[in-house]
Amino acid sequence: MIAASKDAAPGAAPAPQPSGDSVDALHALILHQLEEDQAQDTISIPLAGKSSIADRMVIASGRSTRHVSAIADKLAQRIKQEAGRTVRVEGLPNADWVLIDAGDVIVHLFRPEVRSFYNLERMWSFGDAPPAAAAN
């Protein structure tokens, strides 16, 4: 039996839970679109068992704020159209670091300097990744 969400209206059907296949399809769509838009240094971090915020986190870079903005716009539209997902986008006006929350997959798009500064790969790998080289 599936329990209804505590936020659901009385008598409303519970929201369907995404299957593993839909998460994999969403992840593949995101990776494909990032490749099409020439995102750089794309990595995917599995979060299952590490966090309940999402199943996967994808991190990529754009060459400039304009490139990051264009990648984010196109990716958000593609997720909405092809995956039928609600997408939340944060950071688009400055486009130094744009977060795209597609539910089961979270995407971080950075300018290279900003990505290097925050180093999310190391934080979310829990020691699996080597430390980033220190800038002089």
Summary of the structure (lengths in Angstrom):
residues: 136
radius of gyration: 16.4
end to end distance: 57.7
largest distance: 61.0
contacts: 364
relative contact order: 0.16
helix: 36%
strand: 20%
